[in-house]
Amino acid sequence: MTADAFLSSLDDENLVGRLAGFWRAADSRMAGLPVHNPALAVMVTPVRRFGRFRFAAVVTPWCMTIVAVADTGIKLPPDGVTLRLELPAGDVDFVVASMDDGSRYGTASLFSPMDEFDDQVAAEAVAFAALDELLGDVESSEIESLSVNLDRRRLLGFGRGTPENGQ
């Protein structure tokens, strides 16, 4: 099994556990930094599916992000490349990243640092609301409508070319 396929092969509950474990391990390394909000803890929302991806919101003491995990058979571009996904709320750019074991995912930052949050309850409420806003109430017949836009110029490091401006 390739590293790209590892996260894809997990059921939703195990995926949430794997994501939470990954960010908890990072939390121990982040604890002494000024961006770390000690009032917060790592939390991962339940997974929501849209198209051929699963999405979860992740709250940490230093950031809040939306994570996109591709279904088996979708090969993600290299780390650092922007992957644009068309979601019900509009196009969202996810930066491809890898976990320590090479498992790959996309991440879209919502907040960093987390100094605007006074407590865990507020941070979690925002995480759930953000996921709801991005994915809305998707009917099961709509989940195949997700398209993936890999910007060739970004992949090669030539800036922010978009299909609209022909670059």
C-alpha positions as CSV (number, residue, x, y, z in Angstrom):
1,M,0.0,0.0,0.0
2,T,1.4,3.4,-0.9
3,A,1.6,6.3,1.5
4,D,-1.1,8.2,-0.6
5,A,-3.4,5.3,-0.1
6,F,-2.9,4.8,3.7
7,L,-5.3,7.5,4.9
8,S,-7.7,6.7,2.1
9,S,-8.0,3.1,3.3
10,L,-9.1,4.0,6.8
11,D,-12.8,4.0,7.7
12,D,-14.2,7.4,8.9
13,E,-13.7,6.7,12.6
14,N,-10.1,5.5,12.2
15,L,-9.4,8.4,10.0
16,V,-10.5,10.9,12.7
17,G,-8.4,9.0,15.2
18,R,-5.3,9.1,12.9
19,L,-5.7,12.8,12.3
20,A,-6.2,13.5,16.0
21,G,-3.1,11.5,16.9
22,F,-1.0,13.3,14.3
23,W,-1.9,16.7,15.6
24,R,-1.6,15.6,19.2
25,A,2.0,14.6,18.5
26,A,2.6,18.0,16.9
27,D,1.0,19.7,20.0
28,S,3.8,18.4,22.2
29,R,6.4,20.1,20.0
30,M,4.4,23.3,19.7
31,A,3.5,23.7,23.5
32,G,6.3,26.2,24.3
33,L,5.9,28.5,21.3
34,P,4.2,31.9,21.5
35,V,1.5,30.9,19.0
36,H,0.3,28.1,21.3
37,N,-3.0,28.9,23.1
38,P,-3.0,26.8,26.3
39,A,-6.8,27.2,26.6
40,L,-7.3,24.9,23.6
41,A,-6.7,21.2,22.8
42,V,-6.6,19.1,19.7
43,M,-10.0,18.1,18.3
44,V,-11.1,16.6,15.0
45,T,-14.7,16.8,13.8
46,P,-16.4,13.8,12.4
47,V,-15.6,13.2,8.7
48,R,-17.9,14.6,6.0
49,R,-17.8,13.3,2.4
50,F,-18.1,15.3,-0.8
51,G,-17.0,14.0,-4.2
52,R,-14.1,11.7,-3.9
53,F,-12.7,13.3,-0.8
54,R,-13.4,13.2,3.0
55,F,-13.2,16.4,5.0
56,A,-12.7,17.2,8.6
57,A,-12.1,20.3,10.6
58,V,-9.1,20.2,13.0
59,V,-8.8,22.5,16.0
60,T,-5.3,22.8,17.6
61,P,-3.9,25.3,20.1
62,W,-2.0,27.0,17.2
63,C,-4.3,26.7,14.2
64,M,-7.7,25.6,12.8
65,T,-7.7,23.9,9.4
66,I,-9.9,21.9,7.1
67,V,-8.3,18.6,6.0
68,A,-9.2,16.9,2.7
69,V,-8.3,13.2,2.3
70,A,-8.6,11.7,-1.2
71,D,-10.3,8.4,-1.9
72,T,-8.2,5.5,-2.9
73,G,-7.0,5.8,-6.5
74,I,-6.6,9.6,-6.4
75,K,-2.9,10.5,-6.5
76,L,-2.2,13.8,-4.8
77,P,0.4,16.2,-6.3
78,P,3.7,16.7,-4.4
79,D,3.8,18.4,-1.0
80,G,3.5,22.2,-1.1
81,V,1.4,22.2,-4.3
82,T,-2.0,23.9,-4.2
83,L,-5.0,21.6,-5.0
84,R,-8.1,23.6,-5.8
85,L,-11.4,21.8,-4.9
86,E,-14.8,22.9,-6.0
87,L,-17.0,22.7,-3.0
88,P,-20.6,23.8,-2.5
89,A,-19.4,27.1,-0.9
90,G,-17.0,27.7,-3.9
91,D,-13.5,26.9,-4.9
92,V,-11.2,26.2,-1.9
93,D,-7.4,25.9,-2.2
94,F,-5.8,23.1,-0.2
95,V,-2.0,22.8,0.2
96,V,-0.8,19.2,-0.1
97,A,1.1,18.0,2.9
98,S,2.4,14.7,4.4
99,M,2.3,13.2,7.9
100,D,5.4,11.8,9.5
101,D,4.7,8.4,7.9
102,G,4.2,9.8,4.4
103,S,0.4,9.7,4.5
104,R,-0.8,12.6,2.3
105,Y,-3.7,15.1,2.6
106,G,-4.7,18.6,1.7
107,T,-5.1,21.4,4.2
108,A,-6.8,24.7,4.1
109,S,-6.1,27.1,7.0
110,L,-9.0,28.8,8.7
111,F,-7.2,30.5,11.7
112,S,-3.6,30.8,12.7
113,P,-2.7,31.6,15.4
114,M,-5.7,30.8,17.7
115,D,-5.3,33.8,20.1
116,E,-8.9,35.0,19.3
117,F,-10.4,31.9,21.0
118,D,-10.9,32.0,24.8
119,D,-12.0,28.4,25.2
120,Q,-12.4,25.0,23.5
121,V,-16.2,25.2,23.2
122,A,-16.0,28.3,21.0
123,A,-13.2,26.9,18.9
124,E,-15.1,23.7,18.3
125,A,-18.3,25.5,17.4
126,V,-16.4,27.5,14.8
127,A,-14.9,24.4,13.4
128,F,-18.2,22.6,13.0
129,A,-19.8,25.8,11.5
130,A,-16.9,26.2,9.0
131,L,-17.3,22.6,7.8
132,D,-21.0,23.1,7.5
133,E,-20.5,26.3,5.5
134,L,-18.0,24.7,3.1
135,L,-20.0,21.6,2.4
136,G,-23.5,22.6,3.1
137,D,-26.3,20.0,3.1
138,V,-25.1,17.8,0.3
139,E,-27.4,15.2,-1.1
140,S,-25.9,11.8,-1.7
141,S,-26.6,12.2,-5.5
142,E,-24.3,15.3,-5.5
143,I,-21.2,13.7,-4.0
144,E,-19.7,12.8,-7.4
145,S,-19.7,16.5,-8.6
146,L,-16.4,17.4,-7.0
147,S,-13.8,18.4,-9.5
148,V,-10.1,18.8,-8.9
149,N,-8.1,21.6,-10.5
150,L,-4.4,21.2,-10.5
151,D,-2.8,24.4,-11.7
152,R,0.1,23.4,-13.9
153,R,1.9,26.8,-13.4
154,R,1.7,26.4,-9.6
155,L,2.8,22.7,-9.8
156,L,6.0,23.9,-11.7
157,G,6.5,26.9,-9.3
158,F,5.6,29.7,-11.7
159,G,3.2,31.7,-9.6
160,R,-0.5,31.9,-9.3
161,G,-1.7,31.3,-12.9
162,T,-5.4,30.6,-13.2
163,P,-7.6,29.4,-16.0
164,E,-9.4,32.7,-16.0
165,N,-6.3,34.7,-17.0
166,G,-5.0,32.0,-19.3
167,Q,-1.7,31.4,-17.4
